[in-house]
C-alpha cells in the first residue's frame, strides 16, 4: 500500500534529530543521530549514536552540544550509523523539528558516503505548530514543548531532542488527524503557502507582474461587489447578529467550524469579511452559516474566542491575531536550584510568575539585579557542574550550587526571600526597595561600608528600572481580585471576572444577584496563608490574554483578600 495513502492513525513515524559540526555546505558533518519510533500516539524504540567526523570540532560546538572531540574520535563511522537510520526509515514517515534542515543534512551525508537516501515523506513539527498551536509565540523546540505542557529536562543532544520532538508530535497528532485522514492529506495541509505564492509570482513577470496581478484582482472585486454581498445575505444566521461584543463562528454546510473571530460589534465585523475592499479568505467560499456567542465586554470576547479556538481548532484560525508585548518574570519550583527567568507567558505547574511587565530588556535586567542581590543562579535551568566558581560566584553574587557542595535548603531560603517580595499583598517594587534600604542600614551598622555603597548603587538603578515597568510588580497568583471589564459603548454594562491563582475561575455579566455566593465559590480553594502558583498548561494562554488586557486597559479592580462584604461587592459591580 502506498505510504501516502495510509491513514495517519495507523502509520508509524520516526522522530529524528541530528547534531552537526556547525559548518555549512560541503563542510557540514553529522556528529550525532537520534531517532524515536512513534506509533499510536506513543513513543517506542529509541536509537542514538555518535558519528566520527573528519574535521576537528570547534570549541563553540563542543560547549553547545556537549559532544567533545574525544567522543567523536571513538565513535563509529558515519556510514554505519546512517545505514541503520536508512533501514529504520523504510516504510515510515520522518518527523523532525525544522525538517528541511535534518533532511538536507542526512541526504548530503548519505550521498557523501555512497548511500541511497530514501527520501521519505516528512512532517515538520514547526509547520504543525504553526497550524495547530497558534498561541505558541515561540516555535523553537523547547519553548514550544513547554507551551504544550511537555517537561523538557535535556536539550542539544540528538536523542533528547528527538524525544521532545516526538512528544510535541504526539500532542498535536489528534488535531492533525482531525483535518487530514491520510499521510498525503497531512503533507498537503502543512505545505507552506508562501512557496505557492512565490511560484505564482515567478510565472507572472516577477515582482512587477505580481503587483499587476494583485491590482487586477482588486479591480475585479470592486467591479463585482454584489457577488460577495449576496454570499453574505445567503448565510444562515447573518441577519440575527447583534452589534454587541462577542464571538462569531463561520460554519460550512455540514456544520463544521471554519473560522472563529471576536469583535466589539459582531454584525459590523462579520459583514467586513465579505466587503469588496477586503481580501477574500480561503474559507469564505465554504461558509454556509454563522452563529455567535455574546459577551458584555472586549475582555469577555477575547476569553470566549481563545476557548473556542482551542476547543474547535478551526482551519481558518492559523494563529491568534491579538498578541500583547508583555513578558513575565517567572520561577519554576519543580527543578533543582530554581532560577529566575523572563518568558512571554506565565509558567504552568508549580511555579511563581510575576507580571505582566512591559519590556523584555528591562525585565531581564531586573532578573540580573535580583540574582546578584540574593545570590541566585545566573545560568539556565540545566545546572552545569564546575570545578571552580563562575565569575558571579567569585564576585560573591552567586551561591555557586554548580560546585555540588551547597545545602539546597540555604539556596531555597534565599529564593523564598526574593519571591516573598512579590507574593505579598503590596507592590513588589516597593517591597524590593524597602528590602535594599534595610540591608543598607544593616551593612552600615556593621561598618561594612563597601557593601552599603554597593547596595545604594543597586537601589538607584532599580528605581530607574521600576519606573519603566508598567503596573504593580506582583505575582500573578498573589492577589485574588474581581475585575470589572466595561462594555465598549454602555458604561452601565460589562463583565465581571474572578481572578484567583492567576486563573479565570468565574465570569458573568455585571450586576448578578448572587455576587457573594459566586465570590465564596471562587475563593473556596484559596488559602491566603499559602498562595500557590499552580497554573494548568492549558490555561497559560488565557492567563496571558487576561493579564495583558488588564495591564493595558487598567479596569476597576477589587481585591478579594480579605473577602469584602456583600455591600461592597454590590457597590463595585454597580
LOBANU-307281 format. One record per residue (C-alpha): residue in three letters; x, y, z. Coordinates in steps of 0.02 Angstrom, whole numbers. Last residue first. Example, Ala and Ser with C-alpha at 12.3 -4.5 7.8 and 13.67 -1.06 7.14 Angstrom:
// residues 2
{SER, {684, -53, 357}}
{ALA, {615, -225, 390}}
***
This chain:
// residues 574
{UNK, {-1139, 2437, 2005}}
{UNK, {-1023, 2286, 2024}}
{UNK, {-915, 2382, 2149}}
{UNK, {-1064, 2437, 2254}}
{UNK, {-1133, 2260, 2255}}
{UNK, {-967, 2188, 2312}}
{UNK, {-952, 2321, 2448}}
{UNK, {-1125, 2281, 2513}}
{UNK, {-1095, 2093, 2506}}
{UNK, {-942, 2105, 2618}}
{UNK, {-765, 2106, 2550}}
{UNK, {-655, 1949, 2568}}
{UNK, {-486, 1997, 2638}}
{UNK, {-411, 1962, 2514}}
{UNK, {-535, 1986, 2371}}
{UNK, {-453, 2142, 2298}}
{UNK, {-574, 2244, 2191}}
{UNK, {-522, 2302, 2017}}
{UNK, {-584, 2439, 1901}}
{UNK, {-506, 2423, 1726}}
{UNK, {-323, 2468, 1689}}
{UNK, {-337, 2448, 1498}}
{UNK, {-162, 2386, 1454}}
{UNK, {-121, 2290, 1614}}
{UNK, {-296, 2213, 1618}}
{UNK, {-284, 2161, 1435}}
{UNK, {-112, 2083, 1462}}
{UNK, {-169, 1991, 1618}}
{UNK, {-321, 1920, 1528}}
{UNK, {-225, 1865, 1373}}
{UNK, {-81, 1792, 1474}}
{UNK, {-197, 1697, 1590}}
{UNK, {-289, 1629, 1438}}
{UNK, {-126, 1571, 1359}}
{UNK, {-72, 1483, 1519}}
{UNK, {-239, 1394, 1541}}
{UNK, {-198, 1231, 1452}}
{UNK, {-35, 1214, 1549}}
{UNK, {-129, 1213, 1714}}
{UNK, {-72, 1351, 1835}}
{UNK, {-8, 1311, 2009}}
{UNK, {63, 1470, 2084}}
{UNK, {13, 1442, 2262}}
{UNK, {-46, 1561, 2397}}
{UNK, {-6, 1486, 2567}}
{UNK, {-77, 1593, 2708}}
{UNK, {-211, 1667, 2596}}
{UNK, {-277, 1492, 2559}}
{UNK, {-389, 1493, 2405}}
{UNK, {-484, 1332, 2370}}
{UNK, {-659, 1402, 2400}}
{UNK, {-614, 1576, 2339}}
{UNK, {-716, 1566, 2178}}
{UNK, {-862, 1485, 2270}}
{UNK, {-863, 1623, 2402}}
{UNK, {-858, 1756, 2265}}
{UNK, {-1000, 1674, 2170}}
{UNK, {-1106, 1664, 2329}}
{UNK, {-1073, 1847, 2372}}
{UNK, {-1115, 1906, 2196}}
{UNK, {-1277, 1805, 2184}}
{UNK, {-1395, 1939, 2116}}
{UNK, {-1295, 1971, 1959}}
{UNK, {-1248, 2151, 1911}}
{UNK, {-1107, 2132, 1787}}
{UNK, {-1116, 1997, 1654}}
{UNK, {-1028, 1837, 1709}}
{UNK, {-856, 1769, 1750}}
{UNK, {-783, 1628, 1853}}
{UNK, {-616, 1543, 1891}}
{UNK, {-512, 1649, 1772}}
{UNK, {-338, 1596, 1827}}
{UNK, {-185, 1680, 1904}}
{UNK, {-218, 1598, 2073}}
{UNK, {-389, 1679, 2079}}
{UNK, {-460, 1800, 1950}}
{UNK, {-650, 1824, 1965}}
{UNK, {-707, 1918, 1809}}
{UNK, {-859, 2033, 1800}}
{UNK, {-923, 2083, 1628}}
{UNK, {-996, 2248, 1570}}
{UNK, {-1146, 2362, 1573}}
{UNK, {-1187, 2536, 1641}}
{UNK, {-1048, 2618, 1542}}
{UNK, {-1129, 2570, 1377}}
{UNK, {-1019, 2586, 1222}}
{UNK, {-868, 2471, 1246}}
{UNK, {-950, 2374, 1390}}
{UNK, {-839, 2383, 1542}}
{UNK, {-725, 2246, 1611}}
{UNK, {-748, 2238, 1801}}
{UNK, {-610, 2139, 1885}}
{UNK, {-631, 2045, 2049}}
{UNK, {-469, 2000, 2133}}
{UNK, {-364, 1862, 2206}}
{UNK, {-193, 1937, 2244}}
{UNK, {-34, 1832, 2242}}
{UNK, {-68, 1719, 2092}}
{UNK, {0, 1834, 1957}}
{UNK, {147, 1879, 2067}}
{UNK, {171, 2065, 2096}}
{UNK, {251, 2217, 2016}}
{UNK, {102, 2335, 2005}}
{UNK, {81, 2409, 1833}}
{UNK, {200, 2466, 1697}}
{UNK, {388, 2441, 1715}}
{UNK, {494, 2594, 1671}}
{UNK, {491, 2668, 1846}}
{UNK, {545, 2500, 1915}}
{UNK, {703, 2502, 1810}}
{UNK, {754, 2678, 1864}}
{UNK, {723, 2638, 2047}}
{UNK, {823, 2477, 2024}}
{UNK, {974, 2577, 1965}}
{UNK, {972, 2691, 2117}}
{UNK, {946, 2542, 2232}}
{UNK, {1093, 2447, 2160}}
{UNK, {1206, 2598, 2185}}
{UNK, {1149, 2610, 2365}}
{UNK, {1180, 2424, 2389}}
{UNK, {1360, 2440, 2326}}
{UNK, {1389, 2587, 2447}}
{UNK, {1323, 2483, 2592}}
{UNK, {1432, 2336, 2538}}
{UNK, {1587, 2448, 2538}}
{UNK, {1537, 2522, 2706}}
{UNK, {1529, 2358, 2801}}
{UNK, {1534, 2450, 2969}}
{UNK, {1406, 2328, 3044}}
{UNK, {1282, 2471, 3061}}
{UNK, {1318, 2522, 2881}}
{UNK, {1282, 2345, 2820}}
{UNK, {1120, 2337, 2921}}
{UNK, {1063, 2506, 2857}}
{UNK, {1098, 2453, 2677}}
{UNK, {1007, 2287, 2700}}
{UNK, {853, 2379, 2767}}
{UNK, {856, 2500, 2620}}
{UNK, {876, 2355, 2499}}
{UNK, {722, 2268, 2572}}
{UNK, {621, 2429, 2562}}
{UNK, {668, 2445, 2378}}
{UNK, {609, 2267, 2346}}
{UNK, {447, 2293, 2443}}
{UNK, {409, 2448, 2340}}
{UNK, {435, 2351, 2180}}
{UNK, {330, 2205, 2243}}
{UNK, {181, 2318, 2271}}
{UNK, {76, 2258, 2416}}
{UNK, {-19, 2098, 2456}}
{UNK, {130, 1982, 2466}}
{UNK, {192, 1864, 2330}}
{UNK, {314, 1989, 2254}}
{UNK, {438, 2020, 2395}}
{UNK, {415, 1840, 2454}}
{UNK, {498, 1782, 2292}}
{UNK, {668, 1850, 2344}}
{UNK, {661, 1779, 2521}}
{UNK, {596, 1614, 2452}}
{UNK, {748, 1606, 2337}}
{UNK, {870, 1641, 2479}}
{UNK, {786, 1510, 2588}}
{UNK, {790, 1387, 2441}}
{UNK, {977, 1411, 2421}}
{UNK, {1007, 1376, 2605}}
{UNK, {893, 1223, 2599}}
{UNK, {986, 1154, 2447}}
{UNK, {1149, 1148, 2550}}
{UNK, {1289, 1186, 2428}}
{UNK, {1429, 1059, 2392}}
{UNK, {1397, 1019, 2208}}
{UNK, {1508, 1156, 2136}}
{UNK, {1364, 1210, 2022}}
{UNK, {1271, 1268, 2179}}
{UNK, {1378, 1425, 2167}}
{UNK, {1298, 1540, 2299}}
{UNK, {1304, 1680, 2170}}
{UNK, {1349, 1866, 2184}}
{UNK, {1508, 1843, 2287}}
{UNK, {1622, 1905, 2148}}
{UNK, {1698, 1731, 2126}}
{UNK, {1524, 1658, 2116}}
{UNK, {1474, 1780, 1980}}
{UNK, {1630, 1736, 1880}}
{UNK, {1589, 1551, 1897}}
{UNK, {1654, 1450, 2043}}
{UNK, {1780, 1309, 2016}}
{UNK, {1765, 1125, 1969}}
{UNK, {1600, 1156, 1882}}
{UNK, {1442, 1055, 1855}}
{UNK, {1313, 1140, 1746}}
{UNK, {1134, 1156, 1811}}
{UNK, {1010, 1145, 1667}}
{UNK, {883, 1280, 1704}}
{UNK, {994, 1419, 1639}}
{UNK, {1139, 1509, 1722}}
{UNK, {1132, 1663, 1836}}
{UNK, {1098, 1561, 1994}}
{UNK, {1039, 1655, 2147}}
{UNK, {1150, 1755, 2267}}
{UNK, {1006, 1862, 2334}}
{UNK, {1059, 2033, 2270}}
{UNK, {1151, 1967, 2117}}
{UNK, {1005, 1862, 2058}}
{UNK, {883, 2005, 2091}}
{UNK, {986, 2126, 1986}}
{UNK, {1000, 2004, 1842}}
{UNK, {814, 1971, 1848}}
{UNK, {780, 2160, 1841}}
{UNK, {897, 2172, 1692}}
{UNK, {795, 2040, 1601}}
{UNK, {633, 2132, 1644}}
{UNK, {703, 2295, 1571}}
{UNK, {757, 2207, 1412}}
{UNK, {591, 2115, 1394}}
{UNK, {484, 2273, 1407}}
{UNK, {309, 2284, 1476}}
{UNK, {286, 2175, 1630}}
{UNK, {142, 2055, 1661}}
{UNK, {192, 2016, 1791}}
{UNK, {271, 1896, 1914}}
{UNK, {253, 1708, 1892}}
{UNK, {284, 1584, 2033}}
{UNK, {290, 1400, 1990}}
{UNK, {217, 1227, 2022}}
{UNK, {130, 1190, 1857}}
{UNK, {119, 1313, 1714}}
{UNK, {231, 1464, 1693}}
{UNK, {165, 1635, 1647}}
{UNK, {189, 1685, 1465}}
{UNK, {317, 1782, 1360}}
{UNK, {464, 1724, 1468}}
{UNK, {597, 1803, 1579}}
{UNK, {689, 1690, 1700}}
{UNK, {725, 1667, 1885}}
{UNK, {812, 1504, 1925}}
{UNK, {766, 1353, 2031}}
{UNK, {902, 1253, 2125}}
{UNK, {839, 1083, 2069}}
{UNK, {683, 1094, 1963}}
{UNK, {499, 1092, 2012}}
{UNK, {495, 1271, 2078}}
{UNK, {482, 1357, 1910}}
{UNK, {522, 1541, 1928}}
{UNK, {443, 1677, 1824}}
{UNK, {469, 1857, 1771}}
{UNK, {335, 1882, 1641}}
{UNK, {329, 1969, 1473}}
{UNK, {208, 2091, 1392}}
{UNK, {202, 2134, 1208}}
{UNK, {24, 2076, 1179}}
{UNK, {-30, 1962, 1038}}
{UNK, {-202, 1981, 962}}
{UNK, {-222, 1886, 799}}
{UNK, {-225, 1707, 864}}
{UNK, {-142, 1591, 741}}
{UNK, {-192, 1492, 587}}
{UNK, {-375, 1516, 627}}
{UNK, {-461, 1467, 464}}
{UNK, {-437, 1281, 497}}
{UNK, {-550, 1285, 651}}
{UNK, {-475, 1203, 807}}
{UNK, {-646, 1185, 893}}
{UNK, {-594, 1179, 1077}}
{UNK, {-436, 1285, 1068}}
{UNK, {-518, 1412, 952}}
{UNK, {-674, 1415, 1062}}
{UNK, {-577, 1450, 1222}}
{UNK, {-474, 1590, 1145}}
{UNK, {-626, 1672, 1065}}
{UNK, {-727, 1667, 1226}}
{UNK, {-584, 1744, 1326}}
{UNK, {-560, 1884, 1199}}
{UNK, {-748, 1918, 1187}}
{UNK, {-762, 1932, 1377}}
{UNK, {-613, 2051, 1377}}
{UNK, {-699, 2160, 1246}}
{UNK, {-853, 2173, 1355}}
{UNK, {-1032, 2113, 1377}}
{UNK, {-1018, 1947, 1286}}
{UNK, {-1124, 1865, 1151}}
{UNK, {-1096, 1696, 1073}}
{UNK, {-1120, 1689, 885}}
{UNK, {-1181, 1590, 737}}
{UNK, {-1134, 1598, 554}}
{UNK, {-1194, 1490, 411}}
{UNK, {-1143, 1424, 240}}
{UNK, {-959, 1473, 234}}
{UNK, {-864, 1374, 102}}
{UNK, {-817, 1523, -8}}
{UNK, {-764, 1619, 149}}
{UNK, {-641, 1482, 200}}
{UNK, {-500, 1526, 80}}
{UNK, {-504, 1708, 131}}
{UNK, {-557, 1850, 16}}
{UNK, {-455, 2011, 34}}
{UNK, {-565, 2151, 98}}
{UNK, {-621, 2303, -5}}
{UNK, {-773, 2216, -81}}
{UNK, {-841, 2180, 92}}
{UNK, {-873, 1998, 136}}
{UNK, {-765, 1986, 292}}
{UNK, {-822, 2162, 340}}
{UNK, {-1001, 2099, 359}}
{UNK, {-946, 1989, 505}}
{UNK, {-862, 2135, 592}}
{UNK, {-1012, 2252, 578}}
{UNK, {-1134, 2122, 643}}
{UNK, {-1022, 2072, 789}}
{UNK, {-977, 2243, 858}}
{UNK, {-847, 2226, 998}}
{UNK, {-770, 2088, 894}}
{UNK, {-708, 1910, 903}}
{UNK, {-668, 1781, 771}}
{UNK, {-685, 1594, 744}}
{UNK, {-663, 1516, 573}}
{UNK, {-715, 1359, 480}}
{UNK, {-821, 1265, 607}}
{UNK, {-906, 1107, 539}}
{UNK, {-1094, 1120, 519}}
{UNK, {-1101, 1014, 362}}
{UNK, {-1142, 1164, 251}}
{UNK, {-988, 1255, 316}}
{UNK, {-976, 1352, 479}}
{UNK, {-923, 1529, 525}}
{UNK, {-915, 1562, 712}}
{UNK, {-939, 1735, 789}}
{UNK, {-878, 1791, 960}}
{UNK, {-942, 1932, 1069}}
{UNK, {-965, 2118, 1090}}
{UNK, {-1132, 2188, 1027}}
{UNK, {-1195, 2245, 857}}
{UNK, {-1316, 2098, 854}}
{UNK, {-1312, 1956, 725}}
{UNK, {-1486, 1893, 677}}
{UNK, {-1468, 1939, 492}}
{UNK, {-1314, 1829, 470}}
{UNK, {-1396, 1674, 544}}
{UNK, {-1394, 1570, 385}}
{UNK, {-1275, 1648, 260}}
{UNK, {-1364, 1692, 97}}
{UNK, {-1353, 1878, 132}}
{UNK, {-1164, 1865, 150}}
{UNK, {-1145, 1772, -15}}
{UNK, {-1254, 1904, -99}}
{UNK, {-1139, 2039, -32}}
{UNK, {-993, 1942, -105}}
{UNK, {-1073, 1933, -277}}
{UNK, {-1135, 2112, -272}}
{UNK, {-961, 2182, -258}}
{UNK, {-924, 2145, -442}}
{UNK, {-818, 2287, -513}}
{UNK, {-726, 2315, -350}}
{UNK, {-679, 2133, -336}}
{UNK, {-618, 2132, -515}}
{UNK, {-516, 2288, -482}}
{UNK, {-430, 2203, -334}}
{UNK, {-387, 2051, -439}}
{UNK, {-311, 2164, -571}}
{UNK, {-207, 2256, -441}}
{UNK, {-146, 2091, -372}}
{UNK, {-96, 2033, -547}}
{UNK, {-9, 2199, -583}}
{UNK, {92, 2181, -422}}
{UNK, {136, 2002, -466}}
{UNK, {198, 2060, -636}}
{UNK, {305, 2193, -554}}
{UNK, {384, 2065, -436}}
{UNK, {418, 1934, -567}}
{UNK, {327, 1926, -734}}
{UNK, {186, 1813, -687}}
{UNK, {273, 1644, -683}}
{UNK, {387, 1698, -539}}
{UNK, {240, 1773, -443}}
{UNK, {145, 1609, -448}}
{UNK, {299, 1517, -387}}
{UNK, {318, 1640, -243}}
{UNK, {136, 1617, -194}}
{UNK, {150, 1428, -192}}
{UNK, {308, 1436, -86}}
{UNK, {224, 1553, 38}}
{UNK, {77, 1436, 62}}
{UNK, {185, 1316, 160}}
{UNK, {133, 1132, 142}}
{UNK, {58, 1076, 307}}
{UNK, {-112, 1029, 233}}
{UNK, {-36, 944, 81}}
{UNK, {80, 840, 190}}
{UNK, {-65, 793, 303}}
{UNK, {-176, 744, 156}}
{UNK, {-38, 632, 89}}
{UNK, {-17, 547, 258}}
{UNK, {-203, 511, 267}}
{UNK, {-354, 572, 367}}
{UNK, {-305, 757, 370}}
{UNK, {-410, 879, 472}}
{UNK, {-450, 777, 629}}
{UNK, {-285, 682, 608}}
{UNK, {-188, 845, 627}}
{UNK, {-279, 891, 787}}
{UNK, {-251, 717, 858}}
{UNK, {-65, 724, 808}}
{UNK, {-28, 886, 901}}
{UNK, {23, 811, 1069}}
{UNK, {103, 659, 985}}
{UNK, {209, 775, 875}}
{UNK, {267, 876, 1025}}
{UNK, {312, 712, 1113}}
{UNK, {410, 652, 961}}
{UNK, {505, 818, 950}}
{UNK, {549, 804, 1135}}
{UNK, {609, 626, 1106}}
{UNK, {712, 681, 955}}
{UNK, {785, 824, 1056}}
{UNK, {842, 704, 1194}}
{UNK, {909, 579, 1065}}
{UNK, {1009, 710, 969}}
{UNK, {1083, 808, 1112}}
{UNK, {1055, 996, 1122}}
{UNK, {925, 977, 1259}}
{UNK, {885, 893, 1423}}
{UNK, {746, 901, 1553}}
{UNK, {600, 957, 1447}}
{UNK, {427, 941, 1526}}
{UNK, {286, 945, 1399}}
{UNK, {139, 1059, 1444}}
{UNK, {107, 1115, 1264}}
{UNK, {190, 1284, 1297}}
{UNK, {338, 1187, 1367}}
{UNK, {358, 1090, 1205}}
{UNK, {354, 1250, 1102}}
{UNK, {481, 1335, 1215}}
{UNK, {597, 1183, 1197}}
{UNK, {582, 1157, 1009}}
{UNK, {590, 1336, 947}}
{UNK, {416, 1388, 894}}
{UNK, {397, 1539, 1007}}
{UNK, {228, 1626, 1023}}
{UNK, {134, 1464, 1049}}
{UNK, {-44, 1527, 1031}}
{UNK, {-60, 1462, 852}}
{UNK, {-38, 1279, 905}}
{UNK, {-124, 1188, 760}}
{UNK, {-55, 1267, 601}}
{UNK, {106, 1349, 657}}
{UNK, {134, 1202, 774}}
{UNK, {125, 1077, 631}}
{UNK, {237, 1186, 522}}
{UNK, {367, 1186, 661}}
{UNK, {335, 999, 690}}
{UNK, {391, 963, 512}}
{UNK, {316, 808, 433}}
{UNK, {424, 713, 309}}
{UNK, {382, 586, 175}}
{UNK, {537, 476, 150}}
{UNK, {681, 525, 34}}
{UNK, {762, 350, 35}}
{UNK, {940, 422, 34}}
{UNK, {1049, 299, -61}}
{UNK, {1218, 277, 23}}
{UNK, {1385, 319, -61}}
{UNK, {1465, 406, 87}}
{UNK, {1447, 587, 27}}
{UNK, {1273, 548, -39}}
{UNK, {1217, 486, 132}}
{UNK, {1288, 638, 223}}
{UNK, {1209, 757, 98}}
{UNK, {1038, 673, 119}}
{UNK, {1054, 674, 309}}
{UNK, {1097, 859, 318}}
{UNK, {962, 908, 194}}
{UNK, {829, 804, 282}}
{UNK, {879, 875, 452}}
{UNK, {870, 1054, 390}}
{UNK, {705, 1036, 297}}
{UNK, {628, 951, 449}}
{UNK, {631, 1107, 557}}
{UNK, {584, 997, 705}}
{UNK, {582, 822, 634}}
{UNK, {460, 683, 587}}
{UNK, {503, 554, 454}}
{UNK, {361, 444, 395}}
{UNK, {391, 256, 394}}
{UNK, {400, 119, 264}}
{UNK, {591, 108, 272}}
{UNK, {652, 244, 391}}
{UNK, {735, 116, 507}}
{UNK, {841, 49, 364}}
{UNK, {901, 224, 322}}
{UNK, {945, 251, 506}}
{UNK, {1047, 91, 514}}
{UNK, {1141, 138, 355}}
{UNK, {1172, 312, 426}}
{UNK, {1258, 242, 580}}
{UNK, {1374, 129, 480}}
{UNK, {1408, 265, 351}}
{UNK, {1454, 389, 490}}
{UNK, {1600, 285, 553}}
{UNK, {1586, 226, 732}}
{UNK, {1626, 344, 878}}
{UNK, {1793, 348, 972}}
{UNK, {1853, 509, 890}}
{UNK, {1677, 578, 906}}
{UNK, {1686, 569, 1096}}
{UNK, {1864, 635, 1109}}
{UNK, {1817, 788, 1008}}
{UNK, {1682, 829, 1133}}
{UNK, {1493, 822, 1115}}
{UNK, {1416, 933, 1250}}
{UNK, {1307, 1012, 1117}}
{UNK, {1339, 1197, 1147}}
{UNK, {1512, 1185, 1226}}
{UNK, {1577, 1065, 1093}}
{UNK, {1503, 1173, 955}}
{UNK, {1588, 1327, 1023}}
{UNK, {1755, 1238, 1044}}
{UNK, {1757, 1192, 860}}
{UNK, {1754, 1010, 809}}
{UNK, {1900, 942, 709}}
{UNK, {1865, 893, 527}}
{UNK, {1845, 710, 478}}
{UNK, {1699, 661, 586}}
{UNK, {1653, 500, 678}}
{UNK, {1470, 482, 718}}
{UNK, {1383, 471, 886}}
{UNK, {1237, 353, 902}}
{UNK, {1056, 354, 954}}
{UNK, {905, 239, 931}}
{UNK, {747, 231, 1034}}
{UNK, {601, 110, 1021}}
{UNK, {425, 165, 1073}}
{UNK, {348, 337, 1095}}
{UNK, {159, 347, 1097}}
{UNK, {21, 421, 985}}
{UNK, {-18, 252, 907}}
{UNK, {158, 238, 841}}
{UNK, {314, 342, 863}}
{UNK, {489, 267, 844}}
{UNK, {624, 382, 915}}
{UNK, {782, 433, 824}}
{UNK, {946, 515, 873}}
{UNK, {1095, 549, 760}}
{UNK, {1260, 625, 816}}
{UNK, {1410, 714, 739}}
{UNK, {1342, 739, 562}}
{UNK, {1462, 835, 450}}
{UNK, {1442, 1003, 364}}
{UNK, {1599, 1056, 269}}
{UNK, {1517, 1030, 100}}
{UNK, {1395, 1170, 135}}
{UNK, {1390, 1242, 310}}
{UNK, {1486, 1207, 470}}
{UNK, {1408, 1182, 642}}
{UNK, {1489, 1013, 673}}
{UNK, {1318, 932, 665}}
{UNK, {1185, 863, 783}}
{UNK, {1039, 771, 707}}
{UNK, {860, 741, 762}}
{UNK, {735, 611, 704}}
{UNK, {557, 567, 752}}
{UNK, {514, 407, 657}}
{UNK, {330, 384, 619}}
{UNK, {224, 228, 600}}
{UNK, {59, 231, 505}}
{UNK, {-106, 176, 582}}
{UNK, {-183, 340, 644}}
{UNK, {-120, 439, 496}}
{UNK, {-215, 330, 373}}
{UNK, {-109, 259, 231}}
{UNK, {-125, 339, 58}}
{UNK, {45, 424, 63}}
{UNK, {129, 260, 110}}
{UNK, {62, 174, -45}}
{UNK, {0, 0, 0}}
***
